Amino acid sequence: MSSVRLIRYVLLAALLLLPGLAAAHVLDADLSKLSRTDVFFTYLQLGYTHILPLGIDHVLFVLSLYLLEPRLKPVLWQATAFTVAHSITLGLAMYGVVSPPASLVEPLIALSILFVAIENIVVERLNPWRIVVVFGFGLLHGLGFAGALTTLGLPQTMFVESLVAFNVGVELGQVSVILLAWLLIGRWAADKPWYKRRVLVPASVAIGLMAAYWTIERLS
């Protein structure tokens, strides 16, 4: 699939989900009166809006992944590892296998953003081992997604389908962030000699400062 076609698909999905933006994280519908298809798309919207526009911490994490190597292929490999990881812990948490407290998970998510932002500044290029780090952080972020989904609840008659729909929505949100970053930054600045000095470092510093603030705030 070409990058242009992929962008079209994701942006189309975003347009389809726009009506649910205002109701993000608010489940005010009577699920018992909805069809199975409507329930699926309700949780798809909730997953998407957990990233855009409400999940600014997850957005900054994905942006941090993208900034170091502002091309689609490297970040999509990282996003795949991140998705596999957060799908594992999201599922385990929703089935009650793991249940770490939010007071622990949320500061660690902030620290993961800070770690990646600092790494962007100090390394010269994308290292192969980063995908392992991203997988580990994906496990952590999945627990954060589970916290939001636990608050909403899942219908017992469509537990698995709703869980999958929410996860797909999260993934669509993440891919939307990546593609928007590519359109705004990577497409025209990736090969510029000044990219690291003018884009990567200032953006990573800003993200790192925000992550440090969140860490302190969430620990207090």
C-alpha positions in Angstrom: 0.0 0.0 0.0 1.4 3.4 -1.0 1.9 6.1 1.7 -0.6 8.4 0.0 -3.3 5.7 -0.1 -2.6 4.9 3.6 -3.0 8.6 4.5 -6.4 8.7 2.7 -7.7 5.6 4.6 -6.6 7.0 8.0 -8.0 10.5 7.3 -11.3 8.9 6.1 -11.5 6.9 9.3 -10.8 10.1 11.3 -13.7 11.9 9.4 -16.0 9.0 10.2 -15.1 9.3 13.9 -15.4 13.0 14.2 -19.1 12.9 15.4 -17.8 11.1 18.5 -15.2 13.6 19.5 -17.4 15.7 21.7 -18.5 12.6 23.6 -15.1 11.2 24.2 -14.8 9.2 27.4 -18.5 9.7 28.0 -20.7 6.6 27.3 -24.1 8.2 27.4 -25.8 5.7 25.1 -27.9 2.7 26.2 -25.9 -0.1 24.7 -28.7 -2.6 25.1 -30.7 -0.6 22.5 -27.8 -0.5 20.0 -27.1 -3.0 17.3 -23.8 -5.0 17.5 -22.4 -2.9 14.7 -23.3 0.4 16.6 -21.7 -0.9 19.8 -18.5 -1.8 17.8 -18.3 1.7 16.3 -19.1 3.3 19.6 -16.0 1.7 21.2 -14.0 2.4 18.0 -14.8 6.1 18.5 -13.9 6.0 22.2 -10.5 4.4 21.4 -9.8 7.0 18.7 -10.7 9.9 20.9 -8.6 8.5 23.8 -5.7 9.5 21.5 -7.2 12.4 19.5 -8.0 14.9 21.0 -7.8 13.8 24.6 -4.6 11.7 24.9 -2.0 14.4 24.8 0.5 12.3 26.7 0.2 9.4 24.3 0.3 11.8 21.3 3.6 13.2 22.6 5.0 9.7 23.1 4.2 8.8 19.5 5.6 12.1 18.3 8.8 11.5 20.2 9.2 8.1 18.5 8.7 9.8 15.1 11.0 12.8 15.6 14.3 10.9 15.8 13.9 9.3 12.3 11.2 11.3 10.6 10.3 8.8 7.9 7.2 6.6 7.8 8.8 3.1 7.6 11.0 3.3 10.8 8.2 4.8 12.9 5.6 2.3 11.6 7.9 -0.5 12.7 8.1 1.1 16.2 4.3 1.7 16.2 3.8 -2.0 15.4 5.8 -3.1 18.4 4.0 -0.5 20.5 0.6 -1.7 19.3 1.4 -5.4 20.0 2.6 -4.5 23.5 -0.3 -2.3 24.5 -2.8 -4.8 23.1 -1.3 -7.5 25.4 -1.6 -5.5 28.6 -4.9 -3.9 27.7 -6.4 -7.3 27.2 -4.8 -8.7 30.4 -6.0 -5.8 32.4 -9.6 -5.9 31.1 -9.7 -9.7 31.9 -8.5 -8.9 35.4 -5.2 -10.7 35.1 -3.2 -7.6 36.0 -4.4 -4.5 37.9 -1.6 -2.1 38.8 -2.8 1.1 40.4 -3.1 4.2 38.3 -1.0 6.1 40.9 1.9 3.9 39.7 1.1 3.6 36.0 0.5 7.3 35.2 3.8 8.6 36.5 5.6 5.8 34.7 3.9 6.7 31.4 5.1 10.3 31.9 8.7 9.0 32.6 8.5 6.9 29.4 7.8 10.1 27.4 10.7 11.9 29.2 13.1 9.0 28.4 12.3 9.0 24.7 12.6 12.8 24.5 16.0 12.7 26.2 17.2 9.9 24.0 16.2 11.9 20.9 18.6 14.7 22.0 21.6 12.6 23.0 21.8 9.9 20.3 22.9 10.6 16.7 20.7 8.0 14.9 17.9 5.5 15.5 19.3 2.4 17.2 18.0 -1.1 16.5 17.4 -1.7 20.2 14.9 1.1 20.4 12.2 -1.2 19.2 12.7 -3.3 22.3 12.4 -0.2 24.5 9.3 0.8 22.6 7.7 -2.6 23.2 8.4 -2.3 26.9 6.8 1.1 27.1 3.9 -0.2 25.0 3.2 -2.7 27.8 3.1 0.3 30.2 0.8 2.4 28.0 -1.6 -0.5 27.6 -2.2 -0.3 31.3 -3.1 3.4 30.9 -5.5 2.6 28.1 -7.1 0.0 30.3 -7.7 2.5 33.1 -9.8 4.6 30.7 -11.6 1.6 29.3 -12.3 0.3 32.8 -14.0 3.6 33.7 -16.2 3.2 30.6 -16.9 -0.5 31.1 -17.5 -3.1 28.5 -20.8 -4.8 27.6 -20.8 -8.4 28.7 -22.6 -9.5 25.5 -19.9 -8.0 23.3 -16.9 -8.0 25.6 -14.3 -9.2 23.1 -15.7 -7.2 20.2 -15.8 -4.0 22.2 -12.2 -4.5 23.5 -11.0 -5.1 20.0 -12.9 -2.0 18.7 -11.4 0.2 21.4 -7.9 -1.1 20.6 -8.4 -0.5 16.9 -9.6 3.0 17.6 -6.4 3.7 19.7 -4.3 2.4 16.8 -6.1 4.6 14.2 -5.5 7.6 16.5 -1.8 6.8 16.7 -1.4 6.3 13.0 -3.2 9.6 12.4 -0.6 11.3 14.6 2.2 9.7 12.7 0.8 10.6 9.3 0.1 14.2 10.3 3.6 14.5 11.6 5.0 13.1 8.3 2.8 15.6 6.3 3.8 18.6 8.5 7.5 17.7 9.2 9.0 14.6 7.7 7.9 15.1 4.1 9.8 18.3 3.7 12.3 18.4 6.5 13.6 14.9 7.0 16.7 15.3 4.8 17.6 18.8 5.7 21.0 19.3 7.4 19.4 21.6 10.0 16.7 19.1 11.0 18.2 18.0 14.3 19.2 21.5 15.4 16.0 23.3 14.4 13.3 20.6 14.8 14.4 17.5 16.7 16.2 19.1 19.6 13.7 22.0 20.3 10.7 19.7 20.0 12.2 17.0 22.2 13.2 19.6 24.8 9.6 20.9 24.9 8.2 17.4 25.1 10.7 16.4 27.8 9.8 19.5 29.9 6.1 18.6 29.7 6.8 15.0 30.6 8.9 16.1 33.6 6.0 18.3 34.7 3.5 15.4 34.4 5.8 13.1 36.3 6.0 15.5 39.3 2.3 16.3 39.1 1.3 12.6 39.0 3.6 11.7 41.9 2.2 14.5 44.1 
